[in-house]
């Protein structure tokens, strides 16, 4: 049982942030848990803004080249996908033919 649970007060907890981070659901002070969630959300939001800024600049600087590369990737991956489907069909056909041989006896 955590100090928060024993005393009913978050201020007397020895180290509530450590307790929250260990994943022990019953030993976490709700106030400290809320503070931690807000801090985590702030960091996540900051990262998302940074990503959006970089995405805009990358598109502006290299967008045309990346579009061409994207087209080439789609074409190559499409060919690879169709080859995999053909190979899979060959495996299915082989199994069906073996099944027919065994069942014909």
Secondary structure, 3 states (H helix, E strand, C coil): CCHHHHHCCCCCCCCHHHHHHCCCHHHCCHHHHHHHHHHHHHHHHHHHHHHHHHHHHHHHHHHHHHHHHHHHHHHHHHHHHHHHHHHHHHHHHHHHHHHHHHHCC
